[in-house]
Amino acid sequence: MADETPDEYFADLISNVSHANGVFRLTFAQQDVGTDVRPVVKVMIPANQLQGMMRSIASAANEIREKVQAQMDGTIGEPAATPKKPKTKAKAKPKPKK
């Protein structure tokens, strides 16, 4: 049990997603020569777990993006600044005609 590492696969796209019997099946693939796609591995995820897994992946990707951006900006150790949205003035409602 000690030092057991999971199998590793390289995939650069998802070639198929299907759902049956409460399970999502995601086929990960590699772009092969030309337009050919070669399936690499199929991952099966219970439907009730998919949203949490996707949220975890998105959160990790954002955290990594922020760290990379901070390194590129030379502000290692500080979170990347979030751009502020410009303020927009609310349009006045026209006065009703008498």
PyMOL commands that set and color helices and strands:
alter all, ss='L'
color gray80, all
select helices_A, chain A and resi 47-73
alter helices_A, ss='H'
color red, helices_A
select strands_A, chain A and resi 13-20+23-31+37-46
alter strands_A, ss='S'
color yellow, strands_A
deselect
rebuild
show_as cartoon
